[in-house]
Every structure is written in structure tokens, then in C-alpha cells.
Amino acid sequence: MEHKWREWTQRLQSISEAGFAHAKDTFDRERFEQLALVRADIMKNCRDAGTERISTLFAGESGGATPKVAVRGVVFKEGKLLLVKEIADGKWSLPGGWADIGLSPKEIAVKEIREESGFEVQPIRLLALLDKRLHDHPSAKFDEYILFILCEIIGGEAKGGTETEQVEFFAEDQLPELSKSRNTVQQIRSLFQLLREPDKEVMFD
């Protein structure tokens, strides 16, 4: 078994080093760095991990497919909502993205808002948990749940990131063209409603 661990970790090392050397953006470099860390962790622990233990660890991982999860950060300032302009389609959305392994929803909201808008925030509470299928989004290849997390600015300054080119705050009656694959007009209006009624219960499908 040990020779297989060595073979696998050597392959992981080769992939991570080559990937990092040719990475085109920050996100690719982060992923290959994570791969290198996983490889190092495997090497550190593999000698204590027998075949029976490995089988037990992964026995419960077979099962049906589940929805993907996205996290969107909701930040208000003087009654206006923070939106970022996506480079991918030139339209606007709440800062956010796919949930990352190893990070909590709060941590993802903080990370995505920092990377896409430049602001440092403190998560306050969950505003909504919605099933993308039940809203006016374009059809997608997979099911998706979206978590909308209210956050408060505690630092930083407005600046775009590797996936965003503009950062602005918008009033409810002056919304720009939204990126419908990420958020809809009705969802944004519901968030403004929650701003006006802070005691309103969490929205969920």
C-alpha cells in the first residue's frame, strides 16, 4: 500500500508544481497551492493509515448527487446595496461564489466580498436560503442552493478583483442590469424589503 501512496503523492506534486508555474490567475494559483498542501498532508499521515482505516473513512462517501451551494454577501450602506460588475458578462451581482471546501458560509461571504469588492466585512445573519430552480434564473446544468448573508463593512475600500471590474452601491429604484445567473431583480427587491423589516424571518424555499 505504501508504494501506492508514494506514487499518488508524487503525481500530486507534479501536477501542483506544473499548475502553479503556468497558472493564469490568482484563483488557479490558490487551487494548486491547496493541492500541494493536500499532498504534504497525505505524505505526513499515510504511514499511519492502513487499508482498513482508509476503506472506513470513504465508505460513507457513495450516495446520490446533491445540489451545489453558492454564497452571496449582502451589504447595505446608507440604504443602498453593494453590487459588483462581473467581467464574465458585464452585468451586476451581489459579491459571492461557490462554497469552498473547508470554509464555513460566514467565512466564504467574507472571502468573496473581500476578493470581489475590496471591503472587509463582519457577517451578521442569514437572510435567505433559496433554491435556484424556483426563481427566474436561466436554466443550469445542476441544481443550486443560494445563501444570502447580511454583512457589515468594517474596513477596506472599493476596488475590483480578478472577476469584477466595478464596485458600486445602488438604490432600489436605480438598479443596473443584473447578472441573472447569479441574482434576480425579485431577489434584490426582497433583500431591500428585509432591510426595511429587519425582524422579518429568514426567507427559504
C-alpha positions in Angstrom: 0.0 0.0 0.0 2.8 2.4 0.8 4.2 2.3 -2.7 0.8 3.4 -4.0 0.7 6.3 -1.6 4.1 7.4 -2.8 3.0 7.1 -6.4 -0.1 9.1 -5.8 1.7 11.9 -3.8 4.4 12.1 -6.5 1.7 12.6 -9.1 0.0 15.3 -7.0 3.3 17.1 -6.5 4.0 17.1 -10.2 0.5 18.4 -11.0 0.6 21.1 -8.4 4.1 22.3 -9.4 3.3 22.4 -13.1 -0.1 24.0 -12.5 1.4 26.7 -10.2 4.1 27.5 -12.8 1.6 28.0 -15.6 -1.4 29.4 -13.6 -3.1 32.3 -15.3 -4.8 34.0 -12.4 -4.9 34.2 -8.6 -7.6 31.6 -8.3 -5.7 29.0 -10.2 -2.6 29.6 -8.1 -4.7 29.2 -4.9 -6.1 25.9 -6.1 -2.6 24.5 -6.9 -1.3 25.7 -3.6 -4.2 23.8 -1.9 -3.3 20.7 -3.9 0.3 20.9 -2.7 -0.9 21.2 0.9 -3.1 18.2 0.5 -0.2 16.2 -1.0 2.0 17.2 2.0 -0.7 16.2 4.4 -1.1 12.8 2.8 2.7 12.2 3.0 2.7 13.2 6.7 -0.1 10.8 7.6 -0.1 7.9 5.1 2.2 5.7 7.1 -0.3 5.6 9.9 -3.3 4.9 7.6 -3.8 1.3 6.9 -6.1 -0.1 4.2 -8.9 -0.9 6.6 -8.9 2.6 8.0 -8.9 4.2 4.5 -11.9 2.0 3.5 -13.8 3.0 6.6 -13.2 6.7 6.0 -14.5 6.7 2.5 -17.2 4.1 2.8 -19.9 6.7 3.5 -19.0 8.9 0.6 -21.0 7.0 -2.0 -24.5 8.3 -2.5 -26.8 10.4 -4.5 -25.8 13.7 -6.1 -26.7 16.8 -4.0 -27.2 20.5 -5.0 -24.3 22.8 -5.3 -24.1 25.7 -2.9 -23.4 29.3 -3.6 -23.0 32.2 -1.1 -23.9 35.8 -1.8 -22.8 38.7 0.5 -25.5 41.4 1.2 -24.0 44.7 2.2 -26.0 47.9 2.7 -24.7 51.4 3.1 -26.9 54.4 3.6 -29.9 52.5 2.2 -28.0 51.4 -0.9 -26.9 47.8 -1.8 -23.4 46.8 -2.8 -23.1 45.2 -6.2 -20.1 44.3 -8.3 -19.8 44.3 -12.1 -18.9 40.8 -13.4 -16.1 40.7 -16.0 -17.7 37.5 -17.4 -20.9 39.1 -18.7 -20.6 42.8 -18.0 -23.6 42.7 -15.6 -24.0 43.3 -11.9 -24.4 40.9 -9.0 -24.0 40.6 -5.2 -20.4 39.6 -4.4 -20.2 35.8 -4.0 -19.5 32.5 -5.5 -19.4 28.7 -4.9 -18.9 27.4 -1.4 -15.3 26.3 -0.8 -14.4 23.1 1.0 -13.1 23.8 4.4 -14.7 27.2 4.8 -18.0 28.0 6.7 -20.7 30.0 4.9 -19.7 33.1 7.0 -16.0 32.7 6.0 -17.0 32.3 2.4 -19.0 35.5 2.5 -16.1 37.4 4.0 -13.7 36.0 1.4 -15.9 36.6 -1.6 -16.7 40.2 -0.6 -13.0 41.0 0.0 -11.9 39.5 -3.3 -14.7 41.0 -5.4 -15.3 44.4 -3.8 -12.2 45.2 -1.7 -14.3 45.6 1.5 -13.6 43.8 4.8 -16.9 42.7 6.4 -18.4 41.1 9.5 -21.2 38.6 8.8 -24.4 39.5 10.7 -27.1 36.9 9.9 -28.6 34.7 7.2 -31.3 36.5 5.2 -32.3 33.8 2.8 -31.7 30.3 1.5 -33.2 29.8 -1.9 -33.5 27.0 -4.5 -32.3 28.4 -7.8 -34.8 26.3 -9.7 -37.7 28.1 -8.2 -36.6 31.6 -9.3 -36.2 33.4 -12.5 -32.7 32.3 -13.3 -31.6 30.9 -16.7 -31.6 27.1 -16.8 -28.5 25.4 -15.4 -26.8 22.0 -15.7 -27.2 21.3 -12.0 -29.4 22.3 -9.0 -28.1 25.0 -6.8 -28.9 26.5 -3.4 -28.0 30.1 -2.7 -27.3 31.5 0.7 -27.7 35.3 1.2 -25.7 36.5 4.2 -26.1 40.1 5.6 -22.7 41.6 6.3 -21.4 44.9 7.7 -18.4 46.8 6.4 -15.6 47.1 8.9 -12.7 48.2 6.7 -11.2 48.1 3.2 -12.1 50.2 0.2 -14.0 49.7 -3.0 -11.9 48.0 -5.8 -12.5 45.3 -8.4 -10.9 41.9 -8.3 -9.9 39.2 -10.8 -13.5 38.5 -11.7 -15.0 42.0 -11.2 -14.3 45.4 -12.8 -16.5 47.8 -10.8 -17.9 48.2 -7.3 -20.9 50.4 -6.6 -23.8 50.9 -4.2 -27.3 51.1 -5.7 -30.7 52.4 -4.5 -33.6 50.0 -5.0 -35.1 52.2 -7.8 -31.8 52.6 -9.6 -30.7 49.0 -10.1 -28.3 48.3 -13.0 -28.7 45.4 -15.4 -28.3 42.3 -13.2 -26.4 39.0 -14.0 -29.5 36.8 -13.9 -27.5 33.6 -13.5 -26.3 35.0 -10.1 -29.2 37.0 -8.8 -32.7 38.2 -9.9 -34.5 41.5 -9.6 -37.1 40.0 -7.3 -34.4 38.6 -5.0 -32.7 42.0 -4.8 -36.1 43.7 -4.0 -36.7 41.1 -1.3 -33.4 42.0 0.2 -34.4 45.7 0.3 -37.6 44.6 2.0 -35.6 42.8 4.7 -33.6 46.0 5.2 -36.9 47.8 5.9 -38.2 45.0 8.1 -35.1 43.7 10.0 -37.2 41.4 12.2 -38.7 39.5 9.3 -38.0 35.8 9.3 -35.3 34.2 7.1 -36.6 33.5 3.6 -36.3 29.9 2.4 -37.8 27.7 -0.3 
